[in-house]
Every structure is written in structure tokens, then in C-alpha cells.
Amino acid sequence: MTVVVHADATVLAEAVAARLLVKLIDAQAVHGGAHAVLTGGRVAAAVYRAVLASPARAAVDWSRVDLWWGDERFLPSGDPDRNETQARAALLDALPLDPARVHPMPPADGPDGADPELAARRYAGELAAAGDGRLPRFDVLLLGVGEDGHVASVFPGFPVADGLVGAVTDSPKPPPVRTTLTPAAINTADEVWLIAAGADKAEAVGTALTSGGLPAATVHGTSRTLWLLDAAAASRVPAPDRVPTR
């Protein structure tokens, strides 16, 4: 595990965007394609905007990138609060992606109607189909960190669903109904990046990194786990654990 601290949220977003582009380029060089798992939230939207603004985005063959989501608010398609909607507005609609390789979690007005359990099972099936019966090879999986230490829609004190994709019907953070990858799925990714900015994240980040006991402390990549923070979010992380940057 590596903790990288950037000066502020703007620098953090630009640095994560640069890392993401390099990771996709490297994955395509090795595997021919790349699979990335997206997240939502204000920092993620800033990262996506920074990717769009970077000239290096032209080095990625976007037609050979598969995009997945770590969790989703179970709302109708196009709802502005859906992570998919936010990612499309910030980045995806401007990229030459293959639509068949963009894999949003089912919406509440999708083929399963308003049943999040069926939607979760449908997404698990889509993952299995792309991975020849297993999960696809996730080259990089992005996660925000909540003020309570949650990641994706895995919340402290709430049971984790069985399997790889679960339905959440009583989220402590609105909206209450969501679908999410479980830690069992998250922890198959080659690299897991936990991204946090702001003083409101400092307590959760510090606790996860020093004491554990939060969902953010239970996730990891198979080859690399990065905590990518701004200085405010890292204010309770012991200095010896940090890799400071300008």
C-alpha cells in the first residue's frame, strides 16, 4: 500500500487523471485492451474533466477500453444523481468509446424494473460474460472514500451482500437503494485507487489507515493499492506513511 499526498484537490485530480491515462496505455500495450472501474462523487468528476483536458488522452485507444462501475444509485436512466450520468457529462460523451464496452449498472427503469436484487444479478451476469465465466481483468478500480469510511456502496455497520454484486436497500446515505460491487469483486482488481480530498474526509482516512475497521480498510489491489489524497484529507495520516508530492 502506498499513500500519495498532493497539495490540494485540483492538483490531486490532475495527478490521478495522468496516472489513469498511463495505466490505460500500459494495459493496452500488454493486453491489447483495458478494463477500468469508475466511481462517482465530486473528486471523480474532477478527475474525469482533467482526463478530457489532457492532450495525453489521444494516446489511449478508447475503442479498446471497457468501462465498469463500482456502484450506482438505483435511479432512472439519465437521472443527474446517477454516477453514470455524471461520468458521461464530465468525460465519456466526448470520447470515441465503443458503446458495447461501456457497462453501466442497470437503472431503476431498466429491464428489471424497480427490483435492485434483479439488477445486481443482471450486472453480475454481464461481468461473468465479459470474463468468460469469471470477472473481467480489472486493470484499475477507482474508489471514493466517504466521510464515514464507506467505499462504493459498502457502508460501515451494514452487512455485505453475498457474491460479487449486491443490492443495498437501506443505505445510510441517500438515495437508500443502490447496487454495488462487493469487496470480493473489488479485491480482484490489479490496482485499487482510493481517492479522497477535503478536511471532511480526514478522520475516515486516518482511521482506515491507522486502525482499520472501516470498509475503506478492507479493499486492496492484487498488485497495488494506492491512497491518493490531498493535504486536507491526509491531515490525520502519520507523516512517515506519506509520499508527499508538489
C-alpha positions in Angstrom: 0.0 0.0 0.0 1.2 3.5 -0.9 -0.1 6.8 0.3 0.5 9.7 -2.0 -0.4 13.2 -0.9 -0.9 16.2 -3.2 -1.1 19.8 -2.3 -4.8 20.4 -3.0 -7.9 18.9 -4.7 -7.1 20.4 -8.1 -3.6 19.0 -8.2 -4.9 15.7 -6.9 -7.5 15.4 -9.7 -4.9 16.3 -12.4 -2.4 13.8 -11.0 -5.0 11.0 -10.8 -6.0 11.7 -14.4 -2.4 11.5 -15.5 -2.0 8.2 -13.6 -5.2 6.8 -15.2 -4.1 7.6 -18.7 -0.7 6.0 -18.2 -2.4 2.9 -16.6 -4.7 2.5 -19.6 -1.9 3.0 -22.1 0.2 0.4 -20.3 -2.6 -2.1 -20.0 -3.3 -1.8 -23.7 0.3 -2.4 -24.5 0.3 -5.6 -22.5 -3.2 -7.0 -23.0 -4.4 -5.3 -26.2 -7.3 -3.7 -24.2 -8.0 -2.2 -20.8 -10.7 -2.6 -18.2 -11.3 0.3 -15.7 -13.9 0.5 -12.9 -15.3 4.1 -12.4 -16.6 5.7 -9.3 -18.7 8.8 -8.5 -18.5 11.9 -6.5 -17.0 15.4 -6.7 -13.4 14.3 -6.9 -14.1 11.6 -9.5 -15.9 14.2 -11.7 -12.8 16.5 -11.4 -10.6 13.6 -12.4 -12.7 12.9 -15.5 -12.7 16.5 -16.5 -8.9 16.5 -16.1 -8.6 13.4 -18.4 -10.7 15.2 -21.0 -8.4 18.3 -20.8 -5.2 16.3 -21.1 -3.5 16.0 -24.5 -2.3 12.5 -23.4 -5.8 11.2 -23.8 -5.1 10.8 -27.5 -2.6 8.1 -26.7 -5.3 5.8 -25.5 -7.2 3.7 -27.9 -10.6 4.4 -26.4 -12.3 1.9 -28.7 -10.5 -0.9 -26.7 -11.4 0.4 -23.2 -14.1 -1.4 -21.2 -15.7 0.8 -18.5 -17.5 -0.6 -15.5 -18.9 1.0 -12.3 -18.1 0.1 -8.7 -21.5 1.2 -7.5 -24.6 3.1 -8.6 -27.6 4.9 -7.2 -30.6 2.9 -8.3 -32.4 5.7 -10.1 -33.9 6.0 -13.6 -31.6 6.2 -16.6 -30.3 9.8 -17.1 -31.0 10.9 -13.5 -28.4 13.5 -12.7 -27.6 11.8 -9.4 -26.5 8.6 -11.2 -22.8 8.0 -11.3 -23.1 7.0 -14.9 -24.8 10.3 -15.8 -22.1 12.3 -14.1 -19.3 10.4 -15.8 -20.9 10.7 -19.2 -21.3 14.5 -18.8 -17.8 15.0 -17.5 -15.9 12.7 -19.9 -17.5 9.7 -21.6 -19.7 11.5 -24.1 -16.7 13.3 -25.5 -14.6 10.1 -26.1 -14.7 7.7 -29.1 -15.8 4.8 -26.9 -17.3 1.6 -28.3 -20.8 1.7 -26.8 -20.7 -2.1 -26.3 -17.8 -1.7 -24.0 -19.5 0.8 -21.7 -21.2 -1.2 -18.9 -23.3 0.9 -16.6 -25.2 -0.7 -13.8 -28.9 -1.2 -14.6 -31.2 1.8 -13.8 -34.4 1.7 -11.9 -36.4 1.9 -15.2 -34.3 -0.8 -16.8 -35.4 -4.4 -17.8 -35.7 -5.5 -14.2 -37.9 -2.6 -13.2 -37.6 -1.3 -9.7 -36.0 -4.5 -8.3 -32.4 -3.9 -7.3 -31.8 -7.5 -6.5 -32.5 -8.5 -10.1 -30.4 -5.5 -11.3 -27.5 -6.7 -9.2 -27.8 -10.2 -10.6 -28.0 -8.9 -14.2 -24.8 -6.9 -13.6 -23.1 -10.0 -12.2 -24.1 -11.8 -15.3 -22.7 -9.1 -17.6 -19.4 -9.2 -15.7 -19.3 -13.0 -16.0 -20.0 -12.9 -19.7 -17.1 -10.4 -20.2 -14.8 -12.5 -18.1 -15.6 -15.9 -19.7 -17.4 -17.0 -16.6 -15.3 -15.1 -14.2 -14.8 -11.4 -13.5 -13.0 -9.4 -16.2 -9.4 -8.4 -15.5 -9.9 -5.0 -13.9 -6.7 -3.2 -14.6 -7.6 -0.3 -12.3 -10.5 0.3 -10.0 -11.3 3.8 -8.7 -13.0 4.3 -5.3 -14.0 7.4 -3.5 -13.9 7.4 0.3 -16.9 8.6 2.3 -16.8 10.7 5.4 -17.9 7.5 7.3 -15.2 5.4 5.6 -17.5 3.7 3.1 -16.3 2.7 -0.4 -18.6 2.0 -3.4 -21.9 1.4 -1.5 -20.3 -0.7 1.2 -21.1 1.1 4.5 -19.7 0.6 8.0 -22.1 -1.4 10.2 -24.2 -2.7 7.3 -23.9 -6.3 6.1 -22.0 -7.0 2.9 -24.1 -8.8 0.3 -23.0 -12.3 -0.8 -21.5 -12.7 -4.2 -19.8 -10.2 -6.4 -22.6 -7.6 -6.9 -25.1 -6.7 -4.3 -28.2 -4.7 -3.8 -28.4 -2.1 -1.0 -31.9 -1.2 0.1 -31.2 0.8 3.3 -28.2 3.0 2.6 -27.5 5.5 5.3 -26.6 8.0 2.6 -29.4 8.9 0.1 -30.7 7.6 -2.1 -31.3 4.4 0.0 -31.4 2.0 -2.9 -28.2 1.2 -4.7 -26.3 -1.6 -6.4 -22.6 -2.2 -5.7 -19.6 -4.4 -6.3 -18.7 -6.2 -3.1 -15.2 -6.3 -1.6 -14.9 -9.8 -3.0 -15.1 -8.3 -6.5 -13.2 -5.1 -5.8 -10.3 -7.1 -4.4 -9.7 -8.9 -7.7 -8.6 -5.7 -9.4 -4.9 -5.4 -10.4 -4.8 -1.9 -8.9 -7.2 -0.3 -6.5 -7.0 3.5 -6.0 -8.8 5.1 -3.1 -9.2 8.9 -3.8 -10.1 11.5 -1.2 -10.0 15.3 -0.9 -11.1 17.7 1.8 -10.9 18.0 5.5 -14.3 16.2 5.9 -12.5 13.0 4.8 -9.6 13.3 7.2 -11.0 11.3 10.1 -12.1 8.4 7.9 -8.9 8.3 6.0 -6.8 8.4 9.2 -8.8 5.7 10.9 -8.8 3.4 7.9 -5.0 3.7 7.5 -4.1 3.5 11.2 -6.8 1.5 12.9 -8.8 -0.3 10.2 -12.3 -1.3 11.0 -13.9 0.6 8.1 -14.8 -0.6 4.6 -12.1 1.5 3.1 -9.5 -0.5 5.1 -10.8 -3.8 3.6 -10.1 -3.2 -0.1 -6.9 -3.7 -1.9 -5.5 -4.4 -5.4 -3.8 -7.7 -6.2 -0.6 -5.9 -7.3 -1.0 -2.4 -5.9 -3.1 -0.3 -3.6 -2.9 3.5 -3.8 -4.3 6.0 -1.4 -4.4 9.3 -3.5 -5.1 12.2 -1.2 -4.9 15.9 -0.9 -3.2 17.5 2.1 -6.5 18.2 3.9 -7.7 14.6 3.6 -4.3 13.4 4.7 -4.0 15.6 7.8 -4.5 12.6 10.2 -2.2 10.2 8.3 1.1 9.8 10.1 3.9 11.6 8.2 6.1 8.5 7.8 3.3 6.8 5.9 3.1 9.6 3.3 4.7 10.1 -0.1 4.5 13.8 -0.5 4.4 15.5 -3.9 4.3 19.0 -5.2 
